[in-house]
Amino acid sequence: MTREREAGSANGCPWPAQSRADTRAVGGEIYRQPAAGHVASLLESAGLPSDDLNAAMLADFFACGDRDAPSGVIGLELYGREALLRSLVVRDSARGRGAGRALVAAAETHARDAGARTVYLLTETASAFFSSLGYRPLARERAPQAIRATAQFATLCPDSAALMCKVLAPRPGSSADPHSP
């Protein structure tokens, strides 16, 4: 067991961290509930699964850029104190300008506001990107049952996909904030 893992929370996900990205629009506004067709198109263009999406899930999706042609999307699945970050896609033409970071920050803020304390994700190609945002690898067998039961974890993502997690810092001034009076 590494020293970092020892310093982590009970579920093995280390280091509460604040998002460093600004949730204000990068190349356009960030908005909630993008159109289903836009989400599906972006996911398919990136080779990501979209078969499990339904209208209710889109309530926890965000997009950036033009509402008629978003340059990026991200989604969340909320399960009480846990959330699954899923489906981050940024068009090649919009990469390198902070859109991915801003989308992750918007999703993390939404997750925290909904009561989630830890965000999990599965990735085959973006471990370095998510590591730069404070996510840390976690053995798949350490995933909480709520995350294991998701379609993403159980069937859609291959077993080779890395599981990562991040403990969200409490909102400043909240009762969970150890620095609150």
C-alpha positions in Angstrom: 0.0 0.0 0.0 1.4 3.4 -0.9 1.8 6.2 1.5 -0.8 8.2 -0.5 -3.4 5.5 -0.2 -2.8 5.3 3.6 -3.5 9.0 3.9 -6.8 8.7 2.0 -10.3 8.3 3.1 -11.9 5.1 4.3 -12.8 4.0 0.7 -9.1 4.4 -0.4 -9.7 7.5 -2.5 -7.1 10.0 -1.3 -6.9 13.8 -0.9 -9.9 16.0 -0.8 -9.3 18.6 -3.4 -10.9 21.7 -4.8 -11.4 22.0 -8.5 -8.9 24.3 -10.0 -10.8 24.9 -13.2 -13.1 27.9 -13.6 -16.6 26.8 -14.3 -17.2 29.9 -16.4 -17.4 29.3 -20.1 -14.3 28.5 -22.0 -15.1 29.3 -25.6 -18.8 29.8 -24.8 -21.1 29.2 -21.9 -21.4 26.0 -19.8 -25.0 24.9 -19.6 -27.0 22.0 -18.2 -29.1 19.5 -20.0 -27.8 19.6 -23.6 -30.0 18.1 -26.3 -29.9 14.3 -26.4 -28.9 14.3 -30.1 -25.9 16.5 -29.4 -24.8 14.4 -26.5 -25.1 11.1 -28.5 -23.3 12.6 -31.5 -20.4 13.8 -29.5 -20.1 10.5 -27.6 -20.3 8.4 -30.8 -17.7 10.6 -32.4 -15.3 9.8 -29.5 -16.2 6.1 -29.5 -17.8 6.4 -26.1 -21.0 4.4 -25.1 -24.3 6.2 -25.3 -26.7 3.2 -25.3 -27.6 3.6 -21.7 -28.6 7.3 -21.9 -32.1 8.4 -21.3 -33.9 11.7 -20.9 -33.7 11.6 -17.1 -29.9 11.2 -17.2 -29.5 14.3 -19.3 -30.6 16.4 -16.3 -27.1 15.7 -14.9 -25.2 16.4 -18.2 -23.4 19.7 -19.0 -22.1 21.1 -22.3 -20.0 24.0 -23.4 -20.0 26.2 -26.4 -22.9 26.9 -28.8 -26.2 25.3 -27.7 -26.8 24.3 -31.4 -23.3 22.7 -31.8 -21.7 22.1 -28.4 -17.9 21.8 -28.3 -17.9 19.5 -25.3 -20.1 17.5 -22.9 -19.8 15.7 -19.6 -22.2 13.7 -17.5 -22.8 12.6 -13.9 -24.7 9.7 -12.4 -25.6 10.6 -8.8 -25.8 7.9 -6.1 -26.1 9.7 -2.7 -22.6 10.3 -1.4 -21.0 8.9 -4.6 -21.1 10.1 -8.2 -19.9 8.6 -11.4 -18.3 11.1 -13.8 -18.9 9.9 -17.3 -18.8 10.8 -20.9 -16.3 13.7 -21.1 -15.8 14.6 -24.7 -14.3 17.8 -26.1 -14.1 18.3 -29.9 -10.6 18.3 -31.3 -11.1 21.9 -32.4 -11.8 23.0 -28.8 -9.0 21.1 -27.0 -6.2 22.9 -25.2 -8.4 25.9 -24.2 -9.6 24.6 -20.8 -13.0 23.3 -21.9 -12.4 19.9 -20.4 -11.3 21.3 -17.1 -14.2 23.7 -17.0 -16.7 20.9 -17.7 -15.2 18.7 -15.0 -15.3 21.6 -12.5 -19.0 22.2 -13.4 -19.8 18.5 -12.9 -17.9 18.4 -9.6 -19.8 21.5 -8.3 -23.1 19.9 -9.3 -22.1 16.6 -7.6 -21.1 18.4 -4.4 -24.3 20.5 -4.4 -26.3 17.2 -4.8 -24.6 15.7 -1.7 -21.9 13.6 -3.3 -18.6 13.5 -1.5 -16.6 11.3 -3.8 -16.6 11.2 -7.6 -15.5 8.1 -9.5 -14.7 7.7 -13.2 -13.5 5.0 -15.6 -11.1 5.8 -18.4 -9.0 4.1 -21.0 -7.2 7.1 -22.4 -7.4 10.1 -20.0 -5.7 9.0 -16.8 -3.1 11.7 -17.0 -5.7 14.4 -17.6 -7.8 13.4 -14.6 -4.7 13.0 -12.4 -3.9 16.6 -13.2 -7.3 17.5 -11.7 -6.7 15.6 -8.5 -8.2 12.1 -9.4 -6.2 9.1 -8.2 -6.3 5.5 -9.3 -8.3 3.1 -7.3 -8.4 -0.7 -7.6 -11.8 -1.7 -9.2 -12.6 -4.1 -6.3 -12.6 -1.1 -4.0 -15.4 0.7 -5.9 -18.6 1.2 -3.8 -21.5 -1.0 -4.7 -23.5 2.0 -6.2 -20.7 2.5 -8.7 -20.2 -1.2 -9.4 -23.9 -1.5 -10.2 -23.8 1.2 -13.0 -24.0 0.1 -16.6 -20.7 2.0 -17.2 -18.9 -0.1 -14.6 -20.7 -3.4 -15.1 -21.0 -3.7 -18.9 -20.2 -0.7 -21.0 -16.6 0.0 -20.0 -14.0 -2.8 -20.5 -12.4 -4.3 -17.4 -9.1 -2.7 -18.6 -10.6 0.8 -18.0 -8.8 2.5 -15.0 -11.0 3.4 -12.1 -10.1 6.8 -10.6 -11.7 8.8 -7.8 -11.6 12.2 -6.1 -12.9 13.2 -2.7 -14.6 16.6 -3.1 -13.7 19.3 -0.7 -16.8 20.6 1.2 -18.2 23.9 0.2 -16.7 26.7 2.1 -18.9 27.6 5.1 -20.8 24.4 5.0 -21.2 22.3 8.2 -18.9 19.7 6.6 -16.1 22.3 6.2 -13.7 21.8 9.1 -12.8 25.5 8.9 -16.4 26.7 9.5 -17.1 28.4 12.8 
